[in-house]
Amino acid sequence: MNTNSNTYTIIYASVMVVIVAFLLAFVSASLKPTQKKNEELDKMKQILAALNVDTKGQNAEELYKTYVKADEILNANGEVVSENGGFAIDMAAEMSKPEAERQLPLYVCDVKGETKYVIPLSGAGLWGPIWGYVGLNKDKDTVYGVYFSHASETPGLGAEIATPAFQKEFDGKKVMKDGQIALAVEKNGKVTDPAYQVDGISGGTITSKGVDDMIKNCLGQYNNFLTNK
């Protein structure tokens, strides 16, 4: 075949496209198990962070097995429909469904012999998704610890929700008042009820409001569970 002909050029280009596509697909498929494992480990670390468990330099998977005793699934009525499987549920996806169809993950944990519950959160900040976990004491009404993160909030402003300084403000806060979610993030300097409220991020008002909405929207899904003592 004439290597200078248009036909040769088209055939050569087509073959190269097929080869490259095959190689990319092969590499992608090869990396998927590793990517999935890393995502699972990161999720475990986030859940453990809401239990105030330091995972640095530790085997997160082993720590998770030590502290998390069940990953239950609740229905919209706060009833346990499965004692396992909650870890695989995407809270963001569930929040997009009609309320009656949502499956709600609940992590039942043991910290130094005391029962703790961890509830996942999903919401929106100024520039993109925000998410987190709230750890509660056995009374279901006192915050034991929280973890928040974000996709693209502004460094030094909204991104401060991911810092220990902000998250520690939630420790010991009460959650329910008169059967409703009262845990809240207020504008910086506008806290009126410190038993339930924390100061928002200075200069990060919209992200702080996003965290407040996320807490109320997500914890509100668990209202029946939280009020059933």
Wavefront OBJ file of the C-alpha trace (Angstrom):
o trace
v 0.000 0.000 0.000
v 1.176 3.491 -0.789
v 2.059 5.011 2.555
v 1.652 8.480 1.117
v -1.927 7.937 0.007
v -5.008 9.337 1.738
v -6.376 5.828 2.184
v -3.304 4.726 4.129
v -3.477 7.836 6.330
v -7.147 7.225 7.166
v -6.606 3.522 7.920
v -3.531 4.249 10.033
v -5.314 6.952 12.006
v -8.347 4.708 12.563
v -6.202 1.827 13.817
v -4.314 4.143 16.190
v -7.580 5.528 17.586
v -8.833 2.000 18.276
v -5.549 0.988 19.940
v -5.421 4.104 22.135
v -9.080 3.709 23.105
v -8.448 0.087 24.054
v -5.422 1.012 26.148
v -7.294 3.787 27.959
v -10.208 1.474 28.685
v -7.836 -1.194 29.955
v -6.001 1.235 32.249
v -9.281 2.666 33.534
v -10.673 -0.792 34.284
v -7.428 -1.801 35.977
v -7.478 1.242 38.266
v -11.161 1.050 39.241
v -10.709 -1.446 42.116
v -7.929 0.702 43.593
v -9.957 3.884 43.196
v -12.994 2.296 44.828
v -10.887 1.025 47.737
v -9.362 4.472 48.269
v -12.816 6.055 48.238
v -14.034 3.543 50.818
v -11.019 4.169 53.064
v -11.547 7.927 52.834
v -15.195 7.490 53.782
v -14.188 5.375 56.773
v -11.760 8.091 57.895
v -14.499 10.717 57.657
v -16.896 8.639 59.748
v -14.168 8.019 62.322
v -13.397 11.750 62.407
v -16.978 12.359 63.595
v -16.131 10.010 66.481
v -12.988 12.038 67.270
v -10.802 9.099 66.257
v -7.390 10.084 64.905
v -6.539 7.918 61.884
v -3.167 9.448 61.016
v -0.605 6.705 60.592
v -3.245 4.131 61.497
v -5.033 1.384 59.582
v -8.362 3.088 58.920
v -10.107 -0.132 57.933
v -9.153 -1.843 61.191
v -10.139 1.218 63.226
v -13.477 1.325 61.423
v -14.141 -2.305 62.316
v -13.199 -1.552 65.925
v -15.543 1.401 66.388
v -18.403 0.889 63.912
v -20.577 -2.025 64.948
v -23.364 -1.704 62.374
v -24.211 0.302 59.255
v -27.976 0.210 59.464
v -30.526 1.461 56.953
v -33.581 3.376 58.176
v -36.751 4.222 56.264
v -38.479 7.601 56.285
v -40.308 6.619 59.491
v -37.039 6.080 61.347
v -37.477 2.308 61.384
v -34.544 -0.052 60.840
v -35.133 -1.929 57.594
v -31.668 -3.492 57.429
v -28.916 -3.965 59.975
v -26.210 -3.601 57.338
v -25.646 -2.023 53.942
v -25.741 1.627 54.974
v -22.099 2.190 54.050
v -22.861 1.670 50.358
v -25.597 4.325 50.308
v -24.869 7.717 48.762
v -26.575 10.318 50.965
v -26.534 12.946 48.204
v -28.387 10.584 45.885
v -30.916 9.722 48.582
v -31.659 13.386 49.282
v -32.633 13.845 45.633
v -35.347 11.177 45.914
v -38.919 11.700 47.155
v -38.816 11.653 50.960
v -40.875 8.473 51.295
v -38.413 6.560 49.088
v -35.217 7.540 50.877
v -32.953 5.000 52.527
v -31.105 6.577 55.443
v -27.710 5.247 56.585
v -27.054 5.099 60.319
v -23.744 4.038 61.820
v -24.043 2.475 65.261
v -20.706 2.779 67.037
v -18.969 1.942 70.278
v -16.431 4.357 71.751
v -14.873 3.216 75.017
v -17.978 1.203 75.859
v -20.416 4.006 75.047
v -22.906 3.890 72.171
v -22.565 6.622 69.559
v -24.519 7.227 66.361
v -23.090 8.760 63.181
v -25.366 10.357 60.599
v -24.179 11.430 57.123
v -24.875 14.897 55.721
v -24.995 16.241 52.176
v -25.621 19.773 50.967
v -24.442 22.725 48.891
v -21.957 25.471 49.661
v -21.183 28.622 47.691
v -19.277 26.968 44.853
v -20.174 23.300 45.015
v -21.115 20.295 47.151
v -20.415 20.130 50.864
v -20.823 17.049 53.042
v -20.042 15.634 56.429
v -20.975 13.443 59.365
v -22.455 14.174 62.793
v -21.607 11.916 65.714
v -24.193 11.800 68.506
v -24.148 10.462 72.030
v -26.462 7.639 73.081
v -29.125 10.186 74.060
v -29.398 11.120 70.351
v -29.489 14.734 71.433
v -25.883 15.713 72.134
v -23.167 16.170 69.533
v -20.122 14.009 70.179
v -18.192 15.154 67.121
v -18.566 16.356 63.540
v -16.709 16.223 60.252
v -17.279 18.580 57.319
v -15.633 18.813 53.913
v -16.209 20.507 50.567
v -15.446 20.309 46.863
v -14.501 23.891 46.020
v -15.143 26.456 48.751
v -12.872 29.517 48.982
v -9.629 28.973 50.952
v -9.543 31.058 54.124
v -13.285 31.667 53.933
v -15.896 28.970 53.266
v -13.220 26.265 53.185
v -12.764 26.843 56.929
v -15.682 24.480 57.547
v -13.150 21.668 57.058
v -10.881 22.883 59.859
v -10.746 21.373 63.365
v -11.255 24.845 64.869
v -14.701 25.195 63.309
v -15.716 21.589 63.797
v -14.781 21.557 67.495
v -17.361 24.279 68.106
v -20.065 21.634 67.701
v -18.839 19.351 70.491
v -21.421 19.109 73.264
v -24.109 21.094 71.431
v -27.706 19.965 71.800
v -29.628 18.863 68.717
v -33.368 18.792 69.441
v -35.762 21.335 70.909
v -39.501 20.725 71.121
v -39.180 17.756 68.787
v -37.439 19.713 66.025
v -33.829 20.091 64.861
v -32.426 23.109 66.695
v -28.685 22.587 66.101
v -27.705 25.578 63.972
v -24.935 27.669 62.444
v -25.560 31.386 62.938
v -23.908 34.414 61.373
v -20.572 35.114 63.019
v -21.192 36.940 66.285
v -24.978 36.408 66.174
v -25.282 33.364 68.446
v -28.176 33.819 70.887
v -28.513 30.275 72.233
v -25.030 28.759 72.689
v -26.456 25.430 73.828
v -27.654 24.829 70.255
v -25.828 27.308 68.026
v -22.284 27.828 66.734
v -20.693 30.852 65.075
v -20.489 30.743 61.303
v -17.311 31.467 59.364
v -16.364 35.137 59.167
v -16.423 36.032 55.473
v -17.970 32.661 54.626
v -21.612 33.508 55.209
v -23.063 31.572 52.269
v -21.042 28.434 53.020
v -22.009 28.694 56.699
v -25.658 28.974 55.662
v -25.102 25.900 53.487
v -23.838 23.956 56.516
v -26.841 25.132 58.547
v -29.277 24.059 55.815
v -27.449 20.744 55.399
v -27.711 19.978 59.112
v -31.403 20.811 59.272
v -32.309 19.045 56.017
v -30.367 15.860 56.679
v -30.865 15.477 60.416
v -34.510 16.314 59.809
v -34.786 13.075 57.834
v -33.908 11.234 61.044
v -36.381 13.142 63.208
v -38.432 10.066 64.135
v -35.304 8.145 65.069
v -33.917 11.033 67.114
v -37.137 11.585 69.059
v -37.704 7.880 69.750
v -35.803 7.502 73.041
l 1 2 3 4 5 6 7 8 9 10 11 12 13 14 15 16 17 18 19 20 21 22 23 24 25 26 27 28 29 30 31 32 33 34 35 36 37 38 39 40 41 42 43 44 45 46 47 48 49 50 51 52 53 54 55 56 57 58 59 60 61 62 63 64 65 66 67 68 69 70 71 72 73 74 75 76 77 78 79 80 81 82 83 84 85 86 87 88 89 90 91 92 93 94 95 96 97 98 99 100 101 102 103 104 105 106 107 108 109 110 111 112 113 114 115 116 117 118 119 120 121 122 123 124 125 126 127 128 129 130 131 132 133 134 135 136 137 138 139 140 141 142 143 144 145 146 147 148 149 150 151 152 153 154 155 156 157 158 159 160 161 162 163 164 165 166 167 168 169 170 171 172 173 174 175 176 177 178 179 180 181 182 183 184 185 186 187 188 189 190 191 192 193 194 195 196 197 198 199 200 201 202 203 204 205 206 207 208 209 210 211 212 213 214 215 216 217 218 219 220 221 222 223 224 225 226 227 228 229
